[in-house]
Amino acid sequence: MSNRRKNLNWLNVYAVVYMVFLYAPVVLLPIFAFNSATIIAFPLSGFTTEWFGVLWTTQALHDAVWNSMLVSVSTAVISTVLGLFAARAVARYTFPFQRGIMGLVMLPLVLPEIIIAVALLIVLIQLGLSLSLWTVVLGHVLVCTPFSIAVLSSAFRGLDPSMEEASFDLGETHWGTFRRVTFPLVMPGVISSLLITFTISLDEFIIAFFLTGTEVTLPVYIWSQMRFPTKLPSIMALGTILLALTVALLILAEFFRRRSATRRGLDASTTEGLI
């Protein structure tokens, strides 16, 4: 028992050290975002909100934000719709080569993004398609759909099939049953999928860097500004805003995931979470 407790203590220490190593750089973002000096270094010079004000007057940043919102919203909707169909099929039906097909669909989860980006770039060039925001959406949908399937598969598998059977017995059609019975029950999972895929698309850089045309997304814009030392404080301010937005979206996604688990009668604390 003492050895087991000792091992547990070492695991706790390792977890704390790992979290500090992982998130310590993130903590520096808001610290330097409110620093009055243009040099990113200690000691701090003073407190200011000037760098946040710079963000409101930079037109190139506004264009990049609009492009990212267009890409992220489109990616979230398309990925969730595709994930909804796939999760429904996997949870309710058995078809030939099901495991192999789903393995291929989920493959982007483990493939390096740079491999996906280069492969898509070569295919698009061979097809004669010009690079634009919609080619970025194509790449992001490929990456985000497996996340949507993972979230929605859990929601569909937790449903009681007798509820749909009761709807059929009462004379409802398949579409009517899905619209009035199934979809409302998995709605928290759908919202969770929309939030998580939106967040992934908003933060994604590698695919956007390879597939964007003249209209850059926000991560590509941030990378382009890193070459100019005088721009670093405003980039820190922008990173602080993005960090807060990302955390808020992930918390919302986890809230709806737990709500979906509770609605299905599962213990939300024991089901697999998003964060």
Secondary structure, DSSP 4 states (H G I P E B T S, - for coil): -HHHHHHHHHHHHHHHHHHHHHHHHHHHHHHHHTBSSSS--SSP--B--HHHHHHHT-HHHHHHHHHHHHHHHHHHHHHHHHHHHHHHHHHH---TTHHHHHHHHTGGGTS-HHHHHHHHHHHHHHHTPPP-HHHHHHHHHHHHHHHHHHHHHHHHHTS-HHHHHHHHHTT--HHHHIIIIIHHHHHHHHHHHHHHHHHHHHH--HHHHHH--SS--HHHHHHHHTT-GGGHHHHHHHHHHHHHHHHHHHHHHHHHHHHHHHHTT--TTTS----
